[in-house]
Amino acid sequence: MKSTKITVEATISEGVQKIWDYYTQPAHITNWNFASDDWCCPRAENDLRVGGKLKSRMEARDGSMGFDFEAIYDVVKDQQKISYTMADGRKCTIEFESQDGETKVTTTFDAENQNPLDMQRDGWQAILDNFKSYVEAN
């Protein structure tokens, strides 16, 4: 069965080195890795190397629900590209493209089959938009 791929992107008014650091360092991941203000990311771990593991916890601020996210890195090209396989087998690729002092971040992921495609796209875009806001504010 071929999976449906969804792509979201954002152009951020910062250089690729800062974008890379904020995207990959756990101290920063916990500040942006959620789709709305009523959610949070209380912890993150990141072993940024091929075969390394990305782990994070996302939960509602009121404690009513939450989930753990885990993935294993397949590709890590410093300041260029990250690819990983999620715990359920789906794939995700994030590309970082420097453009005249800005950085375009493009995320392409395999859709899951439990939620509508537009809901998945909107959720991942909201997280990327939150990342953009966090980076540009700091």
Helices and strands as residue ranges (DSSP letters): E 5-12, H 16-24, H 26-32, E 39-46, E 53-60, E 66-77, E 81-86, E 91-99, E 102-110, H 117-137
